[in-house]
Amino acid sequence: MTIRELLDRLSGNRNTSANSACSRLRVVLAHDRSDLSPALLDQMRLEIMEVVSKYLELDYIGSELTLETEERSTALVANLPIRCVRKLSR
């Protein structure tokens, strides 16, 4: 969560269509700057989920892998809903 998002929540600002459009534009710019194809991003999502699922039981339907840009940096953000922690055998 960015400082702007935190301040918006505290001040009671609601998510307007302008805010939604701005957020979508950031996602588009992040994808353009990273030069990753949707197919490659989907493959990365599957591989990341495969590794994480060794340790956690995931909800595959609610998972997302996105690129977010803020100012001049881009971040790969994985939203992987966790059902439970797997018990590891040693």
DSSP file (Angstrom, degrees, kcal/mol; ACC not computed):
  #  RESIDUE AA STRUCTURE BP1 BP2  ACC     N-H-->O    O-->H-N    N-H-->O    O-->H-N    TCO  KAPPA ALPHA  PHI   PSI    X-CA   Y-CA   Z-CA
    1    1 A M              0   0    0      0, 0.0     2,-0.1     0, 0.0     0, 0.0   0.000 360.0 360.0 360.0 131.3    0.0    0.0    0.0
    2    2 A T     >  -     0   0    0      1,-0.1     4,-2.2     4,-0.0     5,-0.2  -0.386 360.0-110.3 -83.7 166.2    1.4    3.4   -1.0
    3    3 A I  H  > S+     0   0    0      1,-0.2     4,-2.8     2,-0.2     5,-0.2   0.887 120.0  55.3 -61.6 -38.7    1.3    6.4    1.2
    4    4 A R  H  > S+     0   0    0      1,-0.2     4,-2.5     2,-0.2    -1,-0.2   0.920 107.7  48.2 -61.6 -43.8   -1.3    8.0   -1.1
    5    5 A E  H  > S+     0   0    0      2,-0.2     4,-2.3     1,-0.2    -1,-0.2   0.904 111.7  50.4 -63.0 -41.2   -3.6    4.9   -0.8
    6    6 A L  H  X S+     0   0    0     -4,-2.2     4,-2.5     2,-0.2    -2,-0.2   0.931 111.7  47.2 -62.5 -46.2   -3.3    5.1    3.0
    7    7 A L  H  X S+     0   0    0     -4,-2.8     4,-2.4     1,-0.2     6,-0.3   0.892 110.7  52.6 -63.6 -39.5   -4.1    8.8    3.1
    8    8 A D  H  X>S+     0   0    0     -4,-2.5     5,-1.8    -5,-0.2     4,-0.7   0.907 110.9  47.3 -62.1 -41.3   -7.1    8.3    0.8
    9    9 A R  H ><5S+     0   0    0     -4,-2.3     3,-0.5     1,-0.2    -2,-0.2   0.920 113.5  47.5 -65.9 -42.8   -8.4    5.5    3.1
   10   10 A L  H 3<5S+     0   0    0     -4,-2.5    -2,-0.2     1,-0.2    -1,-0.2   0.862 113.8  46.8 -67.1 -35.4   -7.9    7.7    6.2
   11   11 A S  H 3<5S-     0   0    0     -4,-2.4    -1,-0.2    -5,-0.2    -2,-0.2   0.544 113.7-116.7 -85.3  -6.3   -9.5   10.7    4.6
   12   12 A G  T <<5 +     0   0    0     -4,-0.7    -3,-0.2    -3,-0.5     2,-0.2   0.605  53.8 162.9  84.3  11.1  -12.5    8.7    3.3
   13   13 A N      < -     0   0    0     -5,-1.8    -1,-0.3    -6,-0.3     2,-0.2  -0.448  29.7-139.0 -64.2 133.6  -11.8    9.3   -0.4
   14   14 A R        -     0   0    0     -2,-0.2     2,-1.1     1,-0.1     5,-0.1  -0.548  24.2 -94.1 -94.3 160.9  -13.7    6.7   -2.4
   15   15 A N        -     0   0    0     -2,-0.2     2,-0.1     4,-0.1    -1,-0.1  -0.621  51.4-170.8 -75.5 102.6  -12.5    4.9   -5.4
   16   16 A T     >  -     0   0    0     -2,-1.1     4,-2.2     1,-0.1     5,-0.2  -0.372  38.8-103.8 -89.0 171.2  -13.7    7.0   -8.3
   17   17 A S  H  > S+     0   0    0      1,-0.2     4,-2.5     2,-0.2     5,-0.2   0.843 123.1  56.3 -64.9 -31.3  -13.7    6.1  -12.0
   18   18 A A  H  > S+     0   0    0      2,-0.2     4,-2.3     1,-0.2    -1,-0.2   0.908 107.4  47.8 -65.6 -41.2  -10.7    8.5  -12.4
   19   19 A N  H  > S+     0   0    0      2,-0.2     4,-2.3     1,-0.2    -2,-0.2   0.899 112.3  49.7 -65.4 -39.8   -8.8    6.6   -9.7
   20   20 A S  H  X S+     0   0    0     -4,-2.2     4,-2.5     2,-0.2    -2,-0.2   0.917 110.9  49.1 -64.7 -43.0   -9.6    3.3  -11.4
   21   21 A A  H  X S+     0   0    0     -4,-2.5     4,-2.3     1,-0.2    -2,-0.2   0.898 110.9  50.6 -63.4 -40.5   -8.5    4.6  -14.8
   22   22 A C  H  X S+     0   0    0     -4,-2.3     4,-1.9     2,-0.2    -1,-0.2   0.908 110.5  49.5 -64.0 -42.1   -5.2    5.9  -13.3
   23   23 A S  H  X S+     0   0    0     -4,-2.3     4,-1.7     2,-0.2    -2,-0.2   0.917 111.1  48.7 -63.9 -43.8   -4.6    2.5  -11.7
   24   24 A R  H  X S+     0   0    0     -4,-2.5     4,-2.3     1,-0.2    -1,-0.2   0.886 109.0  53.9 -63.4 -38.6   -5.3    0.7  -14.9
   25   25 A L  H  X S+     0   0    0     -4,-2.3     4,-2.7     1,-0.2    -1,-0.2   0.890 105.4  53.4 -63.4 -39.2   -3.0    3.0  -16.8
   26   26 A R  H  X S+     0   0    0     -4,-1.9     4,-2.3     2,-0.2    -1,-0.2   0.901 108.8  49.5 -61.2 -40.6   -0.2    2.3  -14.3
   27   27 A V  H  X S+     0   0    0     -4,-1.7     4,-2.2     2,-0.2    -2,-0.2   0.924 111.4  48.5 -64.9 -44.0   -0.6   -1.5  -15.0
   28   28 A V  H  X S+     0   0    0     -4,-2.3     4,-2.4     1,-0.2    -2,-0.2   0.921 112.4  48.6 -62.1 -44.6   -0.5   -0.9  -18.7
   29   29 A L  H  X S+     0   0    0     -4,-2.7     4,-2.7     1,-0.2     5,-0.2   0.892 109.1  53.2 -63.0 -40.0    2.7    1.2  -18.4
   30   30 A A  H  X S+     0   0    0     -4,-2.3     4,-1.9    37,-0.2    -1,-0.2   0.919 110.7  46.7 -62.1 -43.1    4.3   -1.3  -16.2
   31   31 A H  H  X>S+     0   0    0     -4,-2.2     4,-1.2    36,-0.2     5,-0.8   0.908 113.3  49.1 -65.9 -41.0    3.7   -4.1  -18.7
   32   32 A D  H  <5S+     0   0    0     -4,-2.4     3,-0.2     1,-0.2    -2,-0.2   0.918 112.8  46.9 -63.9 -43.3    5.0   -1.9  -21.6
   33   33 A R  H  <5S+     0   0    0     -4,-2.7    -1,-0.2     1,-0.2    -2,-0.2   0.835 111.8  50.3 -69.2 -32.4    8.1   -0.9  -19.7
   34   34 A S  H  <5S-     0   0    0     -4,-1.9    -1,-0.2    -5,-0.2    -2,-0.2   0.724  94.1-143.2 -80.6 -20.4    8.9   -4.4  -18.7
   35   35 A D  T  <5 +     0   0    0     -4,-1.2     2,-0.5    -3,-0.2    -3,-0.1   0.833  47.1 148.0  60.3  34.6    8.5   -5.8  -22.2
   36   36 A L      < -     0   0    0     -5,-0.8    -1,-0.2     4,-0.0    -2,-0.1  -0.865  43.8-133.0 -99.6 131.7    7.0   -9.0  -20.8
   37   37 A S     >  -     0   0    0     -2,-0.5     4,-2.4     1,-0.1     5,-0.2  -0.457  21.9-115.5 -76.8 155.5    4.4  -10.8  -23.0
   38   38 A P  H  > S+     0   0    0      0, 0.0     4,-2.2     0, 0.0     5,-0.2   0.865 117.7  55.0 -58.2 -34.9    1.1  -11.9  -21.3
   39   39 A A  H  > S+     0   0    0      2,-0.2     4,-2.2     1,-0.2     5,-0.1   0.915 109.0  46.4 -65.0 -42.4    2.1  -15.5  -22.1
   40   40 A L  H  > S+     0   0    0      2,-0.2     4,-2.5     1,-0.2    -1,-0.2   0.901 111.7  51.3 -66.4 -40.3    5.5  -15.1  -20.3
   41   41 A L  H  X S+     0   0    0     -4,-2.4     4,-2.1     1,-0.2    -2,-0.2   0.892 110.6  49.1 -63.4 -39.2    3.8  -13.4  -17.3
   42   42 A D  H  X S+     0   0    0     -4,-2.2     4,-2.2     2,-0.2    -2,-0.2   0.895 110.3  50.6 -67.3 -39.9    1.3  -16.3  -17.1
   43   43 A Q  H  X S+     0   0    0     -4,-2.2     4,-2.3     2,-0.2    -2,-0.2   0.904 110.0  50.4 -63.4 -41.3    4.2  -18.8  -17.2
   44   44 A M  H  X S+     0   0    0     -4,-2.5     4,-2.7     2,-0.2     5,-0.2   0.909 108.6  52.9 -61.7 -42.0    6.0  -17.0  -14.4
   45   45 A R  H  X S+     0   0    0     -4,-2.1     4,-2.5     1,-0.2    -2,-0.2   0.931 110.0  47.6 -59.4 -46.6    2.7  -17.0  -12.4
   46   46 A L  H  X S+     0   0    0     -4,-2.2     4,-2.0     1,-0.2    -1,-0.2   0.904 113.6  47.0 -63.3 -41.9    2.4  -20.8  -12.8
   47   47 A E  H  X S+     0   0    0     -4,-2.3     4,-2.0     2,-0.2    -1,-0.2   0.899 112.4  49.2 -68.2 -40.6    6.1  -21.4  -11.8
   48   48 A I  H  X S+     0   0    0     -4,-2.7     4,-2.7     1,-0.2     5,-0.2   0.923 112.0  49.1 -63.7 -43.0    5.9  -19.1   -8.8
   49   49 A M  H  X S+     0   0    0     -4,-2.5     4,-2.4    -5,-0.2    -1,-0.2   0.869 107.8  55.3 -64.4 -35.8    2.8  -20.9   -7.6
   50   50 A E  H  < S+     0   0    0     -4,-2.0     4,-0.4    -5,-0.2    -1,-0.2   0.917 112.0  42.6 -62.1 -43.9    4.4  -24.3   -8.1
   51   51 A V  H >< S+     0   0    0     -4,-2.0     3,-1.3     1,-0.2     4,-0.4   0.938 116.4  46.5 -68.8 -47.1    7.3  -23.3   -5.9
   52   52 A V  H >X S+     0   0    0     -4,-2.7     4,-2.0     1,-0.3     3,-1.8   0.853 102.7  65.0 -65.4 -33.9    5.2  -21.6   -3.2
   53   53 A S  T 3< S+     0   0    0     -4,-2.4    -1,-0.3     1,-0.3    -2,-0.2   0.632  86.7  71.6 -68.4 -11.1    2.7  -24.5   -3.2
   54   54 A K  T <4 S+     0   0    0     -3,-1.3    -1,-0.3    -4,-0.4    -2,-0.2   0.789 115.2  23.9 -67.0 -26.5    5.4  -26.8   -1.8
   55   55 A Y  T <4 S+     0   0    0     -3,-1.8    31,-2.3    -4,-0.4     2,-0.3   0.665 128.8  35.7-111.4 -25.8    5.1  -24.9    1.5
   56   56 A L  E  < S-A   85   0A   0     -4,-2.0     2,-0.7    29,-0.2    29,-0.2  -0.966  72.7-123.4-133.6 146.6    1.5  -23.5    1.4
   57   57 A E  E     -A   84   0A   0     27,-3.4    26,-3.6    -2,-0.3    27,-1.2  -0.831  41.8-159.2 -87.7 120.3   -1.8  -24.6    0.1
   58   58 A L  E     -A   82   0A   0     -2,-0.7     2,-0.9    24,-0.2    24,-0.2  -0.642  25.1-125.9-104.8 155.8   -2.9  -21.9   -2.3
   59   59 A D        -     0   0    0     22,-2.7     3,-0.4    -2,-0.2     4,-0.3  -0.870  26.7-170.0 -94.4 100.8   -6.3  -20.8   -3.8
   60   60 A Y  S >  S+     0   0    0     -2,-0.9     3,-0.9     1,-0.2    -1,-0.2   0.806  78.2  59.7 -66.2 -30.6   -5.4  -20.9   -7.5
   61   61 A I  T 3  S+     0   0    0      1,-0.2    -1,-0.2    -3,-0.1    -2,-0.0   0.887 107.9  43.5 -67.7 -38.7   -8.6  -19.2   -8.6
   62   62 A G  T 3  S+     0   0    0     -3,-0.4    -1,-0.2    19,-0.1    -2,-0.2   0.338  89.5 116.8 -89.7   8.1   -7.9  -16.0   -6.6
   63   63 A S    <   -     0   0    0     -3,-0.9     2,-0.3    -4,-0.3    17,-0.2  -0.475  38.4-179.8 -82.6 149.1   -4.2  -15.7   -7.5
   64   64 A E  E     -B   79   0B   0     15,-2.3    15,-2.9    -2,-0.2     2,-0.4  -0.993  17.9-165.4-143.4 147.4   -2.8  -12.8   -9.5
   65   65 A L  E     +B   78   0B   0     -2,-0.3     2,-0.3    13,-0.2    13,-0.2  -0.961  28.0 162.4-132.8 115.7    0.6  -11.8  -10.7
   66   66 A T  E     -B   77   0B   0     11,-2.7    11,-3.4    -2,-0.4     2,-0.5  -0.857  36.7-125.9-132.0 164.1    0.9   -8.2  -11.8
   67   67 A L  E     -B   76   0B   0     -2,-0.3     2,-0.4     9,-0.2     9,-0.2  -0.948  26.4-167.5-108.5 132.0    3.5   -5.6  -12.6
   68   68 A E  E     -B   75   0B   0      7,-2.7     7,-3.1    -2,-0.5     2,-0.5  -0.975   4.0-158.6-123.7 134.6    3.1   -2.3  -10.8
   69   69 A T  E     +B   74   0B   0     -2,-0.4     2,-0.4     5,-0.2     5,-0.2  -0.933  11.2 177.3-114.1 132.5    4.9    0.9  -11.6
   70   70 A E  E >   -B   73   0B   0      3,-2.3     3,-1.9    -2,-0.5     2,-0.5  -0.965  68.1 -44.5-134.8 118.4    5.4    3.8   -9.2
   71   71 A E  T 3  S-     0   0    0     -2,-0.4    -2,-0.0     1,-0.2     0, 0.0  -0.492 125.3 -20.5  57.1-112.5    7.4    6.7  -10.4
   72   72 A R  T 3  S+     0   0    0     -2,-0.5     2,-0.4    -3,-0.1    -1,-0.2   0.319 119.6  83.3-109.6   9.0   10.4    5.1  -12.1
   73   73 A S  E <   -B   70   0B   0     -3,-1.9    -3,-2.3     2,-0.0     2,-0.4  -0.878  58.0-154.2-116.1 148.3   10.4    1.6  -10.6
   74   74 A T  E     -B   69   0B   0     -2,-0.4     2,-0.4    -5,-0.2    -5,-0.2  -0.955  10.3-164.6-119.6 137.1    8.5   -1.5  -11.5
   75   75 A A  E     -B   68   0B   0     -7,-3.1    -7,-2.7    -2,-0.4     2,-0.7  -0.944  19.7-133.8-123.4 142.8    7.6   -4.3   -9.1
   76   76 A L  E     -B   67   0B   0     -2,-0.4     2,-0.5    -9,-0.2    -9,-0.2  -0.860  29.4-164.5 -90.8 119.2    6.4   -7.8   -9.7
   77   77 A V  E     -B   66   0B   0    -11,-3.4   -11,-2.7    -2,-0.7     2,-0.6  -0.929   7.6-164.5-114.9 122.6    3.5   -8.3   -7.2
   78   78 A A  E     -B   65   0B   0     -2,-0.5     2,-0.7   -13,-0.2   -13,-0.2  -0.925   3.5-169.7-108.1 120.2    2.1  -11.8   -6.5
   79   79 A N  E     +B   64   0B   0    -15,-2.9   -15,-2.3    -2,-0.6    -2,-0.0  -0.902  17.1 168.4-107.9 101.4   -1.2  -12.0   -4.8
   80   80 A L        -     0   0    0     -2,-0.7   -17,-0.1   -17,-0.2     2,-0.1  -0.884  28.5-141.1-120.8  97.8   -1.5  -15.6   -3.7
   81   81 A P        -     0   0    0      0, 0.0   -22,-2.7     0, 0.0     2,-0.5  -0.377  19.4-141.6 -61.0 130.3   -4.4  -16.4   -1.4
   82   82 A I  E     -A   58   0A   0    -24,-0.2   -24,-0.2     1,-0.2     3,-0.1  -0.818  22.0-176.5-100.6 127.9   -3.3  -19.0    1.2
   83   83 A R  E     -     0   0A   0    -26,-3.6     2,-0.3    -2,-0.5   -25,-0.2   0.894  69.3 -34.5 -83.8 -48.4   -5.6  -21.7    2.4
   84   84 A C  E     -A   57   0A   0    -27,-1.2   -27,-3.4     0, 0.0     2,-0.4  -0.981  62.3 -92.6-165.5 167.2   -3.2  -23.2    4.9
   85   85 A V  E     -A   56   0A   0     -2,-0.3   -29,-0.2   -29,-0.2     2,-0.2  -0.744  41.6-126.8 -89.0 132.6    0.4  -23.9    5.7
   86   86 A R        -     0   0    0    -31,-2.3     2,-0.6    -2,-0.4    -1,-0.0  -0.531  19.6-119.4 -78.2 144.9    1.6  -27.4    4.7
   87   87 A K        -     0   0    0     -2,-0.2     2,-0.4   -31,-0.0    -1,-0.1  -0.761  29.3-141.9 -84.7 122.8    3.3  -29.5    7.3
   88   88 A L        -     0   0    0     -2,-0.6     2,-0.4   -33,-0.1   -33,-0.0  -0.682   5.2-139.8 -88.4 135.1    6.8  -30.2    6.1
   89   89 A S              0   0    0     -2,-0.4    -1,-0.0     1,-0.1     0, 0.0  -0.784 360.0 360.0 -93.2 138.1    8.3  -33.7    6.7
   90   90 A R              0   0    0     -2,-0.4    -1,-0.1     0, 0.0    -2,-0.0   0.389 360.0 360.0-112.1 360.0   12.0  -33.7    7.8
